[in-house]
Amino acid sequence: MLLSDISVQGAVGTLLTTDEILETIAVLKTELQQRARQELAEIDRRRNVLLDVLGEMPVSCDDEDDEKPPRSRGSVNPPKYRNPENPEQTWSGRGKRPAWVVNYLNEPAHLLQDVLIP
């Protein structure tokens, strides 16, 4: 429904005042909230019936997030590049370049292949 589809005329055909329109909006908001609560209660009731069929205890929707398994972080890639100034610093070549790689490449005549681990 579009706003233009809503009539702002009173019972006799006169236009509603701003106060009457605001009052109508308030009544409609209250009605919408009541209906939303009723629909949610019905959904909860129906959900509990279905869970009973499955032989599970009724739980709220908020509890379902706790049941998800933790995400795996993926595989760890071995380092491909080593900082010549600090051999403990390495980089796999994936993701954002670390500061030492950026600084190294900013020097003249330095190439990424120069720090490649053999």
MMTF fields as JSON, N, C-alpha, C and O atoms, coordinates in Angstrom:
{
  "mmtfVersion": "1.0.0",
  "mmtfProducer": "UNKNOWN",
  "numBonds": 471,
  "numAtoms": 472,
  "numGroups": 118,
  "numChains": 1,
  "numModels": 1,
  "chainsPerModel": [1],
  "groupsPerChain": [118],
  "chainIdList": ["A"],
  "bondAtomList": [4, 2, 8, 6, 12, 10, 16, 14, 20, 18, 24, 22, 28, 26, 32, 30, 36, 34, 40, 38, 44, 42, 48, 46, 52, 50, 56, 54, 60, 58, 64, 62, 68, 66, 72, 70, 76, 74, 80, 78, 84, 82, 88, 86, 92, 90, 96, 94, 100, 98, 104, 102, 108, 106, 112, 110, 116, 114, 120, 118, 124, 122, 128, 126, 132, 130, 136, 134, 140, 138, 144, 142, 148, 146, 152, 150, 156, 154, 160, 158, 164, 162, 168, 166, 172, 170, 176, 174, 180, 178, 184, 182, 188, 186, 192, 190, 196, 194, 200, 198, 204, 202, 208, 206, 212, 210, 216, 214, 220, 218, 224, 222, 228, 226, 232, 230, 236, 234, 240, 238, 244, 242, 248, 246, 252, 250, 256, 254, 260, 258, 264, 262, 268, 266, 272, 270, 276, 274, 280, 278, 284, 282, 288, 286, 292, 290, 296, 294, 300, 298, 304, 302, 308, 306, 312, 310, 316, 314, 320, 318, 324, 322, 328, 326, 332, 330, 336, 334, 340, 338, 344, 342, 348, 346, 352, 350, 356, 354, 360, 358, 364, 362, 368, 366, 372, 370, 376, 374, 380, 378, 384, 382, 388, 386, 392, 390, 396, 394, 400, 398, 404, 402, 408, 406, 412, 410, 416, 414, 420, 418, 424, 422, 428, 426, 432, 430, 436, 434, 440, 438, 444, 442, 448, 446, 452, 450, 456, 454, 460, 458, 464, 462, 468, 466],
  "bondOrderList": [1, 1, 1, 1, 1, 1, 1, 1, 1, 1, 1, 1, 1, 1, 1, 1, 1, 1, 1, 1, 1, 1, 1, 1, 1, 1, 1, 1, 1, 1, 1, 1, 1, 1, 1, 1, 1, 1, 1, 1, 1, 1, 1, 1, 1, 1, 1, 1, 1, 1, 1, 1, 1, 1, 1, 1, 1, 1, 1, 1, 1, 1, 1, 1, 1, 1, 1, 1, 1, 1, 1, 1, 1, 1, 1, 1, 1, 1, 1, 1, 1, 1, 1, 1, 1, 1, 1, 1, 1, 1, 1, 1, 1, 1, 1, 1, 1, 1, 1, 1, 1, 1, 1, 1, 1, 1, 1, 1, 1, 1, 1, 1, 1, 1, 1, 1, 1],
  "groupList": [{"groupName": "MET", "atomNameList": ["N", "CA", "C", "O"], "elementList": ["N", "C", "C", "O"], "formalChargeList": [0, 0, 0, 0], "bondAtomList": [1, 0, 2, 1, 3, 2], "bondOrderList": [1, 1, 2], "singleLetterCode": "M", "chemCompType": "L-PEPTIDE LINKING"}, {"groupName": "LEU", "atomNameList": ["N", "CA", "C", "O"], "elementList": ["N", "C", "C", "O"], "formalChargeList": [0, 0, 0, 0], "bondAtomList": [1, 0, 2, 1, 3, 2], "bondOrderList": [1, 1, 2], "singleLetterCode": "L", "chemCompType": "L-PEPTIDE LINKING"}, {"groupName": "SER", "atomNameList": ["N", "CA", "C", "O"], "elementList": ["N", "C", "C", "O"], "formalChargeList": [0, 0, 0, 0], "bondAtomList": [1, 0, 2, 1, 3, 2], "bondOrderList": [1, 1, 2], "singleLetterCode": "S", "chemCompType": "L-PEPTIDE LINKING"}, {"groupName": "ASP", "atomNameList": ["N", "CA", "C", "O"], "elementList": ["N", "C", "C", "O"], "formalChargeList": [0, 0, 0, 0], "bondAtomList": [1, 0, 2, 1, 3, 2], "bondOrderList": [1, 1, 2], "singleLetterCode": "D", "chemCompType": "L-PEPTIDE LINKING"}, {"groupName": "ILE", "atomNameList": ["N", "CA", "C", "O"], "elementList": ["N", "C", "C", "O"], "formalChargeList": [0, 0, 0, 0], "bondAtomList": [1, 0, 2, 1, 3, 2], "bondOrderList": [1, 1, 2], "singleLetterCode": "I", "chemCompType": "L-PEPTIDE LINKING"}, {"groupName": "VAL", "atomNameList": ["N", "CA", "C", "O"], "elementList": ["N", "C", "C", "O"], "formalChargeList": [0, 0, 0, 0], "bondAtomList": [1, 0, 2, 1, 3, 2], "bondOrderList": [1, 1, 2], "singleLetterCode": "V", "chemCompType": "L-PEPTIDE LINKING"}, {"groupName": "GLN", "atomNameList": ["N", "CA", "C", "O"], "elementList": ["N", "C", "C", "O"], "formalChargeList": [0, 0, 0, 0], "bondAtomList": [1, 0, 2, 1, 3, 2], "bondOrderList": [1, 1, 2], "singleLetterCode": "Q", "chemCompType": "L-PEPTIDE LINKING"}, {"groupName": "GLY", "atomNameList": ["N", "CA", "C", "O"], "elementList": ["N", "C", "C", "O"], "formalChargeList": [0, 0, 0, 0], "bondAtomList": [1, 0, 2, 1, 3, 2], "bondOrderList": [1, 1, 2], "singleLetterCode": "G", "chemCompType": "PEPTIDE LINKING"}, {"groupName": "ALA", "atomNameList": ["N", "CA", "C", "O"], "elementList": ["N", "C", "C", "O"], "formalChargeList": [0, 0, 0, 0], "bondAtomList": [1, 0, 2, 1, 3, 2], "bondOrderList": [1, 1, 2], "singleLetterCode": "A", "chemCompType": "L-PEPTIDE LINKING"}, {"groupName": "THR", "atomNameList": ["N", "CA", "C", "O"], "elementList": ["N", "C", "C", "O"], "formalChargeList": [0, 0, 0, 0], "bondAtomList": [1, 0, 2, 1, 3, 2], "bondOrderList": [1, 1, 2], "singleLetterCode": "T", "chemCompType": "L-PEPTIDE LINKING"}, {"groupName": "GLU", "atomNameList": ["N", "CA", "C", "O"], "elementList": ["N", "C", "C", "O"], "formalChargeList": [0, 0, 0, 0], "bondAtomList": [1, 0, 2, 1, 3, 2], "bondOrderList": [1, 1, 2], "singleLetterCode": "E", "chemCompType": "L-PEPTIDE LINKING"}, {"groupName": "LYS", "atomNameList": ["N", "CA", "C", "O"], "elementList": ["N", "C", "C", "O"], "formalChargeList": [0, 0, 0, 0], "bondAtomList": [1, 0, 2, 1, 3, 2], "bondOrderList": [1, 1, 2], "singleLetterCode": "K", "chemCompType": "L-PEPTIDE LINKING"}, {"groupName": "ARG", "atomNameList": ["N", "CA", "C", "O"], "elementList": ["N", "C", "C", "O"], "formalChargeList": [0, 0, 0, 0], "bondAtomList": [1, 0, 2, 1, 3, 2], "bondOrderList": [1, 1, 2], "singleLetterCode": "R", "chemCompType": "L-PEPTIDE LINKING"}, {"groupName": "ASN", "atomNameList": ["N", "CA", "C", "O"], "elementList": ["N", "C", "C", "O"], "formalChargeList": [0, 0, 0, 0], "bondAtomList": [1, 0, 2, 1, 3, 2], "bondOrderList": [1, 1, 2], "singleLetterCode": "N", "chemCompType": "L-PEPTIDE LINKING"}, {"groupName": "PRO", "atomNameList": ["N", "CA", "C", "O"], "elementList": ["N", "C", "C", "O"], "formalChargeList": [0, 0, 0, 0], "bondAtomList": [1, 0, 2, 1, 3, 2], "bondOrderList": [1, 1, 2], "singleLetterCode": "P", "chemCompType": "L-PEPTIDE LINKING"}, {"groupName": "CYS", "atomNameList": ["N", "CA", "C", "O"], "elementList": ["N", "C", "C", "O"], "formalChargeList": [0, 0, 0, 0], "bondAtomList": [1, 0, 2, 1, 3, 2], "bondOrderList": [1, 1, 2], "singleLetterCode": "C", "chemCompType": "L-PEPTIDE LINKING"}, {"groupName": "TYR", "atomNameList": ["N", "CA", "C", "O"], "elementList": ["N", "C", "C", "O"], "formalChargeList": [0, 0, 0, 0], "bondAtomList": [1, 0, 2, 1, 3, 2], "bondOrderList": [1, 1, 2], "singleLetterCode": "Y", "chemCompType": "L-PEPTIDE LINKING"}, {"groupName": "TRP", "atomNameList": ["N", "CA", "C", "O"], "elementList": ["N", "C", "C", "O"], "formalChargeList": [0, 0, 0, 0], "bondAtomList": [1, 0, 2, 1, 3, 2], "bondOrderList": [1, 1, 2], "singleLetterCode": "W", "chemCompType": "L-PEPTIDE LINKING"}, {"groupName": "HIS", "atomNameList": ["N", "CA", "C", "O"], "elementList": ["N", "C", "C", "O"], "formalChargeList": [0, 0, 0, 0], "bondAtomList": [1, 0, 2, 1, 3, 2], "bondOrderList": [1, 1, 2], "singleLetterCode": "H", "chemCompType": "L-PEPTIDE LINKING"}],
  "groupTypeList": [0, 1, 1, 2, 3, 4, 2, 5, 6, 7, 8, 5, 7, 9, 1, 1, 9, 9, 3, 10, 4, 1, 10, 9, 4, 8, 5, 1, 11, 9, 10, 1, 6, 6, 12, 8, 12, 6, 10, 1, 8, 10, 4, 3, 12, 12, 12, 13, 5, 1, 1, 3, 5, 1, 7, 10, 0, 14, 5, 2, 15, 3, 3, 10, 3, 3, 10, 11, 14, 14, 12, 2, 12, 7, 2, 5, 13, 14, 14, 11, 16, 12, 13, 14, 10, 13, 14, 10, 6, 9, 17, 2, 7, 12, 7, 11, 12, 14, 8, 17, 5, 5, 13, 16, 1, 13, 10, 14, 8, 18, 1, 1, 6, 3, 5, 1, 4, 14],
  "groupIdList": [1, 2, 3, 4, 5, 6, 7, 8, 9, 10, 11, 12, 13, 14, 15, 16, 17, 18, 19, 20, 21, 22, 23, 24, 25, 26, 27, 28, 29, 30, 31, 32, 33, 34, 35, 36, 37, 38, 39, 40, 41, 42, 43, 44, 45, 46, 47, 48, 49, 50, 51, 52, 53, 54, 55, 56, 57, 58, 59, 60, 61, 62, 63, 64, 65, 66, 67, 68, 69, 70, 71, 72, 73, 74, 75, 76, 77, 78, 79, 80, 81, 82, 83, 84, 85, 86, 87, 88, 89, 90, 91, 92, 93, 94, 95, 96, 97, 98, 99, 100, 101, 102, 103, 104, 105, 106, 107, 108, 109, 110, 111, 112, 113, 114, 115, 116, 117, 118],
  "secStructList": [7, 7, 4, 4, 4, 1, 7, 7, 5, 7, 6, 6, 1, 7, 5, 7, 7, 2, 2, 2, 2, 2, 2, 2, 2, 2, 2, 2, 2, 2, 2, 2, 2, 2, 2, 2, 2, 2, 2, 2, 2, 2, 2, 2, 2, 2, 2, 2, 2, 2, 2, 2, 2, 2, 6, 7, 7, 7, 7, 7, 4, 4, 4, 4, 4, 4, 4, 1, 7, 7, 7, 7, 7, 7, 7, 7, 7, 7, 7, 7, 3, 3, 7, 1, 1, 7, 6, 6, 7, 3, 3, 7, 1, 7, 1, 1, 7, 7, 2, 2, 2, 2, 2, 2, 2, 2, 1, 6, 6, 7, 7, 4, 4, 4, 4, 5, 7, 7],
  "xCoordList": [0.853, 0.0, 0.895, 1.866, 0.558, 1.289, 0.608, -0.588, 1.374, 0.82, -0.299, -1.265, -0.191, -1.23, -2.535, -3.588, -2.475, -3.675, -4.483, -5.647, -3.881, -4.559, -5.384, -4.897, -6.623, -7.518, -7.34, -7.298, -7.236, -7.145, -8.427, -8.427, -9.506, -10.802, -11.596, -11.496, -12.378, -13.226, -14.471, -14.601, -15.387, -16.591, -17.487, -18.165, -17.506, -18.404, -17.717, -18.356, -16.459, -15.759, -14.862, -14.221, -14.798, -13.897, -12.505, -12.353, -11.518, -10.148, -9.893, -10.404, -9.091, -8.744, -7.732, -6.925, -7.786, -6.81, -5.497, -5.452, -4.457, -3.161, -3.251, -2.687, -3.945, -4.098, -4.835, -4.491, -5.85, -6.603, -5.727, -5.806, -4.903, -3.993, -2.984, -2.716, -2.414, -1.464, -2.114, -1.489, -3.352, -4.077, -4.301, -4.175, -4.629, -4.833, -3.538, -3.542, -2.439, -1.139, -0.835, -0.364, -1.09, -0.833, -1.68, -1.191, -2.937, -3.827, -3.321, -3.307, -2.905, -2.397, -1.102, -0.903, -0.216, 1.019, 0.716, 1.316, -0.222, -0.594, -1.171, -0.833, -2.037, -2.646, -1.581, -1.613, -0.65, 0.419, 1.278, 1.636, 1.611, 2.417, 1.689, 2.296, 0.385, -0.397, -0.43, -0.258, -0.651, -0.707, 0.655, 0.73, 1.723, 3.068, 3.336, 3.882, 2.952, 3.13, 2.337, 2.836, 1.096, 0.261, 0.872, 0.895, 1.366, 1.965, 3.234, 3.471, 4.057, 5.266, 4.926, 5.6, 3.891, 3.466, 3.0, 3.297, 2.283, 1.816, 2.998, 3.013, 3.98, 5.179, 5.91, 6.332, 6.069, 6.727, 5.959, 6.553, 4.635, 3.812, 3.996, 4.179, 3.947, 4.089, 5.49, 5.641, 6.486, 7.864, 8.017, 8.652, 7.446, 7.528, 6.828, 7.296, 5.709, 5.01, 5.913, 6.027, 6.547, 7.433, 8.652, 9.098, 9.194, 10.321, 9.905, 10.681, 8.691, 8.186, 8.102, 8.404, 7.69, 7.619, 9.003, 9.141, 10.017, 11.385, 11.972, 13.065, 11.256, 11.73, 12.75, 13.517, 12.77, 13.715, 12.984, 11.775, 13.723, 13.15, 12.963, 13.791, 11.891, 11.698, 12.833, 13.223, 13.349, 14.394, 14.004, 13.241, 14.537, 14.246, 15.173, 16.188, 14.841, 15.653, 17.03, 17.992, 17.147, 18.428, 19.437, 20.641, 18.972, 19.871, 20.501, 21.519, 19.93, 20.418, 21.811, 22.572, 22.176, 23.504, 24.585, 25.697, 24.266, 25.238, 25.521, 26.565, 24.614, 24.75, 25.614, 25.982, 25.944, 26.724, 28.167, 28.721, 28.776, 30.172, 31.068, 30.729, 32.18, 33.071, 33.638, 33.884, 33.838, 34.39, 35.843, 36.595, 36.221, 37.636, 38.372, 37.819, 39.586, 40.356, 41.011, 41.642, 40.886, 41.525, 42.93, 43.407, 43.58, 44.927, 45.948, 45.745, 47.041, 48.122, 49.084, 49.521, 49.41, 50.313, 51.753, 52.032, 52.656, 54.056, 54.631, 54.172, 55.624, 56.202, 56.953, 57.607, 56.845, 57.55, 58.648, 59.59, 58.514, 59.46, 59.992, 59.268, 61.294, 61.923, 62.59, 63.21, 62.443, 63.059, 64.571, 65.02, 65.368, 66.822, 67.421, 68.487, 66.765, 67.269, 66.861, 67.535, 65.764, 65.287, 64.712, 63.544, 65.504, 65.073, 63.854, 63.251, 63.485, 62.295, 61.011, 59.954, 61.081, 59.91, 59.76, 60.649, 58.605, 58.316, 56.938, 56.154, 56.668, 55.36, 55.027, 55.892, 53.782, 53.352, 53.086, 52.96, 53.002, 52.689, 51.212, 50.779, 50.432, 48.979, 48.574, 49.212, 47.508, 47.009, 47.829, 48.65, 47.578, 48.263, 49.756, 50.166, 50.553, 51.996, 52.394, 51.924, 53.256, 53.719, 54.599, 55.09, 54.792, 55.544, 56.969, 57.498, 57.597, 58.98, 59.081, 60.072, 58.064, 58.069, 57.898, 58.607, 56.957, 56.713, 57.97, 58.371, 58.588, 59.804, 60.942, 61.681, 61.073, 62.127, 61.94, 62.9, 60.704, 60.43, 60.516, 60.658, 60.432, 60.56, 62.015, 62.281, 62.942, 64.36, 64.654, 64.08, 65.536, 65.857, 66.534, 67.344, 66.186, 66.759, 66.403, 67.03, 65.444, 65.014, 63.766, 62.82, 63.787, 62.653, 62.133, 62.864, 60.881, 60.269, 60.965, 61.103, 61.393, 62.069, 63.41, 63.938, 63.947, 65.211, 65.051, 66.021, 63.843, 63.612, 62.845, 62.344, 62.759, 62.068, 62.864, 64.087, 62.186, 62.848, 63.112, 62.19, 64.37, 64.676, 64.046, 64.214],
  "yCoordList": [-1.173, 0.0, 1.23, 1.311, 2.163, 3.417, 4.469, 4.382, 5.455, 6.533, 7.226, 7.676, 7.322, 7.986, 7.194, 7.743, 5.895, 5.068, 5.287, 4.893, 5.906, 6.106, 7.378, 8.435, 7.255, 8.409, 9.238, 8.696, 10.545, 11.437, 12.246, 13.384, 11.634, 12.299, 11.701, 10.508, 12.535, 12.091, 11.398, 11.191, 11.04, 10.307, 11.108, 10.527, 12.407, 13.233, 13.687, 14.322, 13.381, 13.786, 14.981, 15.445, 15.497, 16.616, 16.08, 14.953, 16.867, 16.447, 16.387, 17.21, 15.398, 15.278, 16.356, 16.781, 16.782, 17.758, 17.029, 15.8, 17.795, 17.211, 16.42, 15.33, 16.946, 16.245, 14.922, 13.925, 14.916, 13.682, 12.652, 11.456, 13.12, 12.201, 11.622, 10.421, 12.471, 11.996, 10.995, 10.006, 11.243, 10.315, 8.984, 7.923, 9.04, 7.822, 7.019, 5.794, 7.726, 7.053, 6.368, 5.231, 7.029, 6.458, 5.207, 4.21, 5.253, 4.094, 2.939, 1.789, 3.255, 2.215, 1.6, 0.391, 2.421, 1.901, 0.924, -0.148, 1.306, 0.445, -0.866, -1.934, -0.788, -1.989, -2.884, -4.105, -2.276, -3.043, -3.755, -4.919, -3.067, -3.683, -4.862, -5.899, -4.703, -5.794, -7.0, -8.138, -6.746, -7.851, -8.525, -9.746, -7.746, -8.318, -9.23, -10.321, -8.787, -9.627, -10.918, -11.99, -10.821, -12.017, -12.986, -14.195, -12.456, -13.32, -13.988, -15.167, -13.232, -13.824, -14.906, -15.934, -14.68, -15.694, -16.95, -18.061, -16.791, -17.936, -18.67, -19.9, -17.922, -18.545, -19.347, -20.474, -18.784, -19.508, -20.774, -21.828, -20.661, -21.829, -22.912, -24.083, -22.526, -23.475, -24.104, -25.3, -23.303, -23.799, -24.836, -25.871, -24.571, -25.519, -26.828, -27.898, -26.752, -27.969, -28.786, -30.001, -28.125, -28.827, -29.405, -30.503, -28.678, -29.208, -30.419, -31.362, -30.401, -31.564, -32.78, -33.9, -32.554, -33.646, -34.251, -35.463, -33.404, -33.879, -34.456, -35.023, -34.316, -34.852, -33.982, -34.464, -32.704, -31.789, -30.888, -30.683, -30.363, -29.405, -28.079, -27.709, -27.352, -26.037, -25.092, -24.999, -24.398, -23.402, -22.148, -22.192, -21.023, -19.776, -19.636, -20.329, -18.755, -18.53, -18.007, -18.253, -17.285, -16.716, -17.799, -17.582, -18.963, -20.037, -20.742, -21.415, -20.61, -21.344, -20.903, -21.713, -19.644, -19.161, -19.897, -20.068, -20.339, -21.043, -22.444, -23.019, -23.004, -24.371, -24.479, -25.589, -23.383, -23.434, -23.797, -23.304, -24.662, -24.992, -23.79, -22.963, -23.69, -22.553, -22.639, -23.726, -21.477, -21.426, -21.852, -21.501, -22.609, -22.958, -21.792, -21.084, -21.6, -20.466, -20.746, -19.853, -21.946, -22.267, -22.772, -22.84, -23.121, -23.668, -22.538, -21.421, -22.869, -21.909, -22.105, -23.224, -21.037, -21.113, -20.953, -20.108, -21.756, -21.624, -20.306, -19.781, -19.771, -18.495, -18.651, -19.664, -17.626, -17.612, -16.547, -16.629, -15.543, -14.433, -14.218, -14.383, -13.84, -13.61, -12.234, -11.832, -11.528, -10.214, -10.396, -11.052, -9.828, -10.009, -9.332, -9.738, -8.318, -7.617, -8.303, -8.16, -9.042, -9.768, -11.099, -11.154, -12.167, -13.449, -14.067, -14.996, -13.564, -14.088, -13.59, -14.19, -12.518, -11.959, -12.598, -12.518, -13.234, -13.872, -13.461, -12.858, -13.803, -13.502, -14.603, -15.049, -15.037, -16.124, -15.661, -16.481, -14.356, -13.837, -13.608, -13.182, -13.89, -13.68, -12.558, -12.319, -11.882, -10.811, -9.543, -9.407, -8.628, -7.336, -7.518, -8.3, -6.783, -6.858, -6.272, -5.198, -6.975, -6.415, -5.199, -4.987, -4.409, -3.158, -3.403, -2.613, -4.482, -4.717, -4.956, -4.559, -5.605, -5.825, -4.494, -4.205, -3.693, -2.387, -1.529, -0.926, -1.471, -0.668, -1.192, -0.41, -2.507, -3.106, -2.752, -2.4, -2.848, -2.573, -1.087, -0.73, -0.221, 1.221, 1.623, 2.703, 0.765, 1.033, 0.798, -0.102, 1.598, 1.413, 0.063, -0.409, -0.529, -1.792, -3.0, -4.047, -2.912, -4.066, -4.661, -3.948, -5.967, -6.683, -7.709, -8.15, -8.08, -9.05, -10.41, -11.13, -10.747, -12.039, -12.123, -13.214, -10.974, -10.947, -11.527, -12.027, -11.47, -11.961, -13.285, -13.722, -13.909, -15.202, -16.26, -16.325, -17.078, -18.167, -19.301, -19.743, -19.777, -20.826, -22.162, -23.14],
  "zCoordList": [0.0, 0.0, 0.0, 0.752, -0.837, -0.91, -0.053, 0.225, 0.357, 1.162, 0.411, 1.026, -0.898, -1.692, -1.704, -2.028, -1.351, -1.311, -0.034, 0.036, 0.964, 2.245, 2.169, 1.768, 2.557, 2.524, 3.784, 4.889, 3.621, 4.766, 4.89, 5.36, 4.461, 4.555, 5.709, 5.993, 6.363, 7.453, 6.913, 5.707, 7.815, 7.444, 6.513, 5.666, 6.649, 5.854, 4.561, 3.721, 4.39, 3.189, 3.404, 2.461, 4.63, 4.906, 5.197, 5.67, 4.923, 5.193, 6.696, 7.455, 7.118, 8.527, 8.901, 8.074, 10.134, 10.615, 10.913, 10.967, 11.099, 11.43, 12.731, 12.827, 13.727, 15.001, 14.822, 15.456, 13.957, 13.708, 12.998, 13.281, 12.084, 11.388, 12.376, 12.349, 13.26, 14.257, 15.206, 15.589, 15.583, 16.456, 15.752, 16.364, 14.481, 13.699, 13.601, 13.717, 13.388, 13.326, 14.646, 14.653, 15.753, 17.08, 17.293, 17.823, 16.886, 17.03, 16.174, 16.613, 14.95, 14.048, 14.578, 14.461, 15.164, 15.748, 16.871, 16.956, 17.735, 18.853, 18.349, 18.858, 17.355, 16.781, 16.146, 16.305, 15.434, 14.797, 15.841, 15.658, 16.931, 17.978, 18.618, 18.885, 18.865, 19.454, 18.523, 18.961, 17.237, 16.283, 16.137, 16.0, 16.164, 16.066, 17.259, 17.096, 18.465, 19.665, 19.542, 19.886, 19.051, 18.885, 17.877, 18.108, 16.761, 15.742, 16.261, 15.995, 17.006, 17.568, 18.596, 18.659, 19.394, 20.364, 19.639, 20.077, 18.552, 17.768, 17.136, 17.088, 16.656, 16.074, 17.144, 16.885, 18.345, 19.437, 19.799, 20.025, 19.854, 20.184, 19.127, 19.46, 17.869, 16.764, 16.768, 16.521, 17.046, 17.097, 18.204, 18.0, 19.361, 20.472, 20.138, 20.526, 19.422, 19.002, 18.083, 18.241, 17.133, 16.198, 16.912, 16.579, 17.892, 18.655, 19.474, 19.628, 19.998, 20.734, 19.816, 20.228, 18.574, 17.613, 17.403, 17.238, 17.41, 17.231, 18.512, 18.494, 19.624, 20.884, 21.575, 22.409, 21.242, 21.869, 22.847, 22.742, 23.785, 24.722, 24.009, 23.176, 24.317, 23.696, 24.079, 25.243, 23.074, 23.295, 22.552, 21.587, 23.009, 22.314, 21.125, 21.045, 20.205, 19.007, 19.373, 18.647, 20.492, 20.895, 21.247, 21.107, 21.704, 22.111, 20.924, 21.088, 19.734, 18.577, 18.177, 17.648, 18.408, 18.048, 18.826, 18.328, 20.057, 20.882, 20.349, 20.661, 19.554, 19.082, 17.834, 17.448, 17.2, 15.97, 16.31, 17.293, 15.492, 15.754, 15.453, 14.606, 16.125, 15.872, 14.457, 13.934, 13.854, 12.507, 12.535, 13.444, 11.53, 11.436, 10.797, 9.955, 11.189, 10.709, 9.379, 8.814, 8.86, 7.595, 7.822, 8.955, 6.748, 6.873, 7.013, 6.538, 7.677, 7.853, 6.691, 6.424, 6.013, 4.875, 5.362, 6.212, 4.83, 5.246, 4.737, 3.722, 5.429, 4.995, 3.675, 3.429, 2.835, 1.55, 1.528, 0.74, 2.409, 2.408, 3.824, 4.806, 3.912, 5.213, 5.199, 4.215, 6.319, 6.468, 6.609, 7.549, 5.694, 5.794, 7.023, 7.485, 7.557, 8.737, 10.039, 11.059, 10.001, 11.185, 10.7, 10.317, 10.706, 10.145, 10.826, 10.287, 12.0, 12.676, 12.029, 12.222, 11.275, 10.608, 9.232, 8.384, 9.038, 7.754, 7.276, 8.008, 6.032, 5.441, 4.447, 3.693, 4.449, 3.568, 2.138, 1.228, 1.943, 0.612, 0.414, -0.657, 1.448, 1.374, 2.315, 3.34, 1.943, 2.787, 2.631, 1.724, 3.542, 3.498, 3.751, 4.609, 2.991, 3.17, 4.53, 4.907, 5.258, 6.536, 6.291, 5.182, 7.329, 7.216, 6.737, 5.955, 7.191, 6.779, 5.278, 4.664, 4.657, 3.213, 2.49, 1.525, 2.963, 2.345, 2.418, 1.422, 3.585, 3.76, 2.875, 2.279, 2.797, 1.979, 0.503, -0.182, 0.019, -1.397, -1.733, -2.902, -0.732, -0.973, -1.22, -1.746, -0.846, -1.097, -2.581, -3.195, -3.146, -4.566, -4.825, -4.027, -5.937, -6.431, -5.567, -5.729, -4.669, -3.884, -4.534, -4.868, -4.702, -5.29, -4.29, -3.403, -4.44, -3.536, -3.649, -2.66, -4.844, -5.033, -4.287, -4.072, -3.899, -3.159, -1.751, -1.181, -1.181, 0.178, 0.174, 1.21, -0.982, -1.117, -0.368, -0.495, 0.404, 1.129, 0.127, -0.558, 0.036, -0.945, -0.585, -1.315]
}
